Amino acid sequence: MALANLGWGYTKIRDALRTGLKIEIGRTTVADILAEAGIEPAPEREKKRTWKQFIKMHWDTLYACDFFSVEALGPFGTVRYMVFFVIEIKSRAVEIAGIAVDPGEEWMKPERSPHRVINGYC
């Protein structure tokens, strides 16, 4: 239970055992059992979280964003468009968040940009 929930301290583990499994156990007993098993207290466990654990914890809310460029023929020659996209990691769904010829600082400011909110993120 402690390894599956890195942020849970002795009290939270004790309460979960009491509530879910109806096991009466003291906080100190939980601490002793974890110490015997070589499991560190919650603050130390959280500091040693692996990327795999982090990804698993946040899987439902992970998004990434980036740019790619597209060149098109315009009336005065080639025009390079910068396309800003967001991908939901879990579903791999991609959403085009904005397209600009010259995405400068103003375009990227959160309060003015076309990609201000995508599914509540970014």
Beta strands, then each sheet from edge to edge (+ up, - down):
strand 1: 63-74
strand 2: 77-88
strand 3: 93-100
sheet 1: 1+ 2- 3+
end
